[in-house]
Amino acid sequence: MKPTQKQSLVEIMRSLMRASLSRRTVLAAGGLATLTAAARAAGGFGNPDLPAEGAVNVTNPKALTDPGPQDPGLASFESAFLNPPATDVNGMPQFWASFNLVPKRIQDGGWARQITRDDFHISTTIAGVNMRLGPGGVRELHWHQQAEWSVVTYGNCRITILDQEGRPQVADVKEGDLWYFPAGLPHSLQGLDPDGTEFVLAFDNGESSEFNTLLVTDWIAHTPPDVLAKNFGVPVEAFKNIPLHNKWIYQSNQPAPSLETVEAQMAAAAGNPPHPFVFRLGEMSPSHETKSGTVRIADSSNFLVSKTIASTQVVVKPGGLREMHWHPNADEWAYFLKGTARMTVFNTGPAAMTADFHPGDIGYVKKGLGHYIENTGNTDLVFMEVFRAERFEEVLLADWLAHSPVGMVAETLNLDPSIIAQFPKNRPDIVPA
């Protein structure tokens, strides 16, 4: 909209209402004087660009139709792509992906699917894996060249690991628990009764692949029998039945022994690791809590072994918002567990883009880019934020402006100083509800 001097304030108001400007937004803009100034700006408040973007600016309804070939079910899954807000501008690299659209590798005992940089080009720092192990299903003894972080999303799982000093650990984990295995440390995973487990892994390298790990079966099968005999101090004949192909995931033929039994079997003279490789995230008190939701932070400050991955669990109540912010030290890899969300990412340019998220989806935001996440459903929104970093760091837009010179902020944004005085100063993280 480009109003002339002859246009009345009423006409301006009507135009802005057609652009879905709410009364709350008008008041937040600092009253009628600011409203008029915004309306005279290019495109108007809530629609700042020329040429104007968004369906609200289309004068011929036929221009909005999509008569070509399409899959309505798949297209409607991303409604923000079909009808983006008028504040989206210029586009940016795709920051949405989903495990729901990724093929599974299935074997007796469980399955896995992954999203690496090959599938999700923007995701340079994190590769993600979704894995299911039925009861008795085993992810065989293996190790990675990258660190592995995980959140358990269902059921119960047993992990084993040996550190670089020869100190072993075994632990049973449940939904909401985390584990972290530093690069190069050998480990195994097993689904437990009654219904096994499901979890999501994050590797601290976007190029990493779960389908290309270092497996004990592979190494044994590709080592001469006499070398095996020397290495383990047993006769060559002991290895006559070794598997000639890797197992990767397999179904165990025997019930998992008790945790105490395995602890006794694994005990070493070197003792136990100084810090656990498991973190009970769901049992910790929230790092931040408001009536609109909670944030729980697990990084090297409290999950001491997790030196290369920091994470948060965020719960946003219906109507709430993970407030406008950015992360100064790392890209964000977000995994959505429950509820529905809408995220908008802002970059220089200007460039802005919005995407909708459902359970199983992944979002990725580059370091330093502003973004926010809205709960668009009527149930709690739950998601994990994962960073290739030792510590979780963020800068909140409202917190920055609330702690900047009032006159400078007022002049920059054409706001009344009394409005700035109402900005939150306590870093709530989740607003408003």
N, C-alpha and C positions, 0 to 999 in steps of 0.2 A: 504494500500500500504506500502511495506517495501523495499525501493530502496537499491540496492547494490552500492558499490563504483564505479562500472563500468558504472552505469547509468549516462547518460548525463543530463544536466539541461533541455534540450528540452524534454526528456522523462518524467522527473518529471513534467514539465509544462503540457504535454499532459494528464498525469494521473490526475493531479489536475483539469484540464478542464473537464475531464469526470465526476469528482465529483461535477460539477456545480459551480466551483470557479469563481467568476466574477472578472473583472479587478479592480473594486472598492475595493473588499475585499483584493486583492493582495496588492494594494497600502496602504490600511489601516493597513496591517500587517507589514509595515515598509520596503518594498522594497525586492530586490532579496535575500539579505543575510538572512533576516528573513524567506522568503519563503522557501529557501533551508533548513533552520533549522527546519521549521514546517514540510516540506515534509519528513525529516528524523525521525521525531517523530513517535510514534506508530500510524499508520493509516493515517497520513497526516492531514493537516489543513482542517477543515470542516468535518473530519471523524476520530476522535481521538482514537477510541476504538479498542481493540483486545480482542476477535475476532470482526472484523469490523461489524457494523450494517448498515442497510439501503439497499434499492433495488440497489443502485449504485454499491454495492459490489457483487451482484449475477452474477455468470458466466454462469449458466445454466438457460435460460429464463423460462423453465418449473417450476422451483422452485418458481416462483412468481405467478403462476396461483392459482385459488381458485375453484377447480372443484366440491366441496361439496355443499350441500343444502345451499341456501342463499336467501335473499330478496335484489335484486340489488338496489332497490329504497332506502331502509333503509340503506344499506351498503354505498352507495355513498354519503349519507348525512354527513358522517364523513370521508372525504377523507384522513385526516391526520392519521386516524387509519389504513387505508388500505395501505398507502404509507408514513410512517413517515420519517422525515428528518434523514439523517445519523448521526446527532448529538444527536438524542434521544437514551437513553441508559437505560437498566435494568428495565424500567417500574416503575410505582408508583401507589398509589391508584387513582381510577377513579375520576377526578375532573370536569367532564362534566355531566350535566343533562339537561332536557328540559321539559318545560310545554307542548310542542307539543306532548309528549308521555304519558301524565298523564290523567287519567279518570276524567270527570267532575261530580260533584254533581249538578243536575239541579232541581230547584223548580220554582213555579210560581212567576216570578219577577226577576229571574236571576240565575246565576250558579257560582260555584267556583271549583278550583282544587288546589292541594297543593303538595309541595315537602318538606318533613321533613327528619329527619335523618333515618327514617324507609325506605325511598326510596333512599336516597343519604347519604351514611354512613359517608363520610368525613365531611359533613356539621354539625359540632357540635355546632356552635355558632348561626346560623341563620336558621330559617325555613321560607319558602316562600309560598305565596298564590297568585293566579291570580283569580280575581273576576270580574264578569260582573253584573251590575244592569241595567235593562231596565228603561225607563222613568217611574217613580212611583215605581220602585222596591226598597224594603227596606231591609237592613240587620238589623234585629230587635235589640232593646235595649239590650246591653250585656256588659260584661267586660272580661278581660283576666288576668291571673296570670303573664303574660309577657308584656313587652312594645311592642307597635305596631307602626311601621314606614310604610309609604306608599308613592308611587309616582303615580300620576294620568297619565295614558297612553292614555286615550281617554275620550272625552265628559266632562260632568259637574256633580258634586256630591255635596250634602249637608251633612256636618258633624255636629253632636252635641256632647257635652261633658260637664261633671261636674267635677270640681277638688275636692280635699280633703278638701278644705275650703268652699265648697258649692257655688263656683263661676262658672256660666255656660258660655259656648261660643257656638255660631252657626256661621258657615261660609260656603260659596259656593266656591268650588275649581274647577279648570279646568286643562286641560292637561299641564303637567310640574310642577304642584304644589306638595308640600309635606305636609303630616301631621305626627304628632307624639303624641301618647297617652301613658303616663306613665303607668306602670303596675297597675292594679286595678281600673283605672278610667273608669266609665261607659260612653258609647257612642253609637251612631247610625249612619248609613250611608243611603243615599237615592239617587238614580239616578234621574236626572232632565231632563226636556225637553231641546232640542227636541229629543235626542236619548240616554238618559241615560249616563252611564259611564262605564269605565273599569279601573282597577288599579291593582298594585302589592303591596302586603303587605310583610313586613319582621318582624318576631318576634325575640327578642334577646335571643332565646333558640332554638337550633336545634330540640328539642323533641316536641315543641309546635305544636298543631293541631287546625286549624280553625274549624274542625268538633267537637271539644270538648271544647266549650266555656261556660261561665256562662251566661245563658239566663234568662231574666226577666220572660218569660212565664213559663219556667220550675220551677222556684222558687215559683211563685204564685200558680201554679197547685199543688205543693207538700207541701203547707202550709194549716193547718186546717182553715176552713172558719171563726171560731170565733177569731182566732189569726189575720187573715187579718182584720177583723172588728175592733179589738182593735188597731192594728197598724196604720190603716189609718183613724180611727175615723168616720167610715160610717157604715150603717147597713149591716148585713151579706148578705142580699138579693142582695146587690149591686154587689156581685161577682158570681151570679148564672150562668152567661154566659161566664165565663172566658174560654179561650181555654185549653183543656186538654192535648194537645200536643204542643211542641214548634213550632214556626213559622220559625225561622232561617232566611230564605229569603222569603219574600212574596210580592205580588202585592198590592199596596195601591189602595183603591177604590175612593180616592179623590185626586184632584190636589194638588201639594205642594203649600202651602201659600207663600206669599212674605217673603223675608228674614227679612224685618222690622217687619212683623207680628209675626214671630217666635221669634225674639229677644225680643219683648214685652211680649210674653207668657212665655219665659224662664227667664226673669229678676228676680234677687234675691237681697235681702237686702245686701248680702255680696259683691255685685258689680261684676266686671269682673276679670278674671284671669290677673295677672300682665304681663304675656307674652303669645302671641298667640300660639296655637297648630298647626297653619298652617304656611307654609313658601313658598313664591312665588319664587321658584328657577329659573324659566325661565326668571324672570324679573331682576335678579341681574347681575351685571357686572361680566365677567369671573374672576376667581381667578388667572388663568394663560391663556395666549393667545399667539399663534404664528400663522404663516401662515399655519401651519399644523393642527391646531385645538384649542380647548378650554377645560378648566377644571373649573367647578364650585363646590365649597366646601360648604357643609352645615353641620356644627357640633355645639357643644355647644357654640362656640365662636360667632356665629351669629344666629343660630336657638336655642335660649337659653333654651327651654324646653327639647331639645333632649339630655338627659344626658347619655343614654346608646347606642345610635346608631349615628354614623357619616357616612356621605355619600358624594359622588361626582357624578356629571354628566360629562361624558367625551365625547367629539366629536372629531373624528379623520378624517381628510380629506383623500381622495383617495391617496394612496402612503405613508401615514403617519404611524407613529409608536408611541404607548404609550411606552415610552422608558424603558429600562431595570431598574428594581427597586424592592424594597421589602418594606414591612410594619412591623415596629418593635414592634407595640403595639397590633395588632389584625389580625385575619384571614380576608380574603377578600371574600365577596359573590358578584359576578358580574352578573348583569342581562342585557341581550342584547336586545335593543329595535329596532334598525334599522341597516341595512347593514350586511356585513359579515366580520368575523374576524378569525384570527389564533392566539392562545395563546400557548406559551411554558413556562413550569414551570421547574425550576432547584432545585434540592435538593442535599444534601451530598450523597456520595455513590461511584462514582457520579451516579445520577439518573436524567433523563430529559425526559419529555413527552410533546407531542404537540397535540392539539385538535382544531377543527374548530367550529365556533359558528355562529348561525343564530338568527333572531328575535325569542324571546321566550325561548332561551337557558339560562342556568345558569352555571357559572364557579365558582370554589371554590379553593382558594390558602391559604395554611396554613401560619400562622405568620412567617415572616422571610425568606420565600422561594423566591428566585429570579424569576422574570417572566417579560414578555413583551407581548404586544398585537399589532398585525399588522392589518391594514385595507386591506383586500384582495379583496375588490370590487371596483366598479367605482362610488359609491355614498358615502355620509358621513356615518361613523360608529358612532352609538350613544349607549352608555351603562351607567349603574349606577354601582358604586362601593359602597358596604354597609359593615360597620364594627361594631362589637359589642364593641364600644369604645366611650368615651366622645369626643375625638378629633381625627381628621384625621392626620396621621403621615406616612411619607414615606422617604426612603433613595434611592437616584438615583445613579446608578453605575458610570455613567460618572462624576457626581458631586463629588463623593468620590475620584475617581482617579485623577480628576483635582485639588483636594485640598489635595493631598498626596505628599510626597517628590518625585520630578521628577526622581531622580536617582533610587530610590527604585522601582517605577512603571516601569521605563525603563528596569531595570534588571529582574524584575519579569516576564514581558510579552515580553521580547526581542523586545522592540519598540525603535525607535529613539526618543530622547527627543523632537525633533521638532514636532512629531506627537502628543505627549501628550499635547503640548502647544495649539493644536487646539481643544482639548476636551471642550465642553460647560461648562461654569462656572456659568450660570445664571438660572439653573434649569428649562429648557423649558417645561419638561413633555411630550410634543408632538413634535416629530421630524420625518423626515426632510422635505419631500414634495418639 
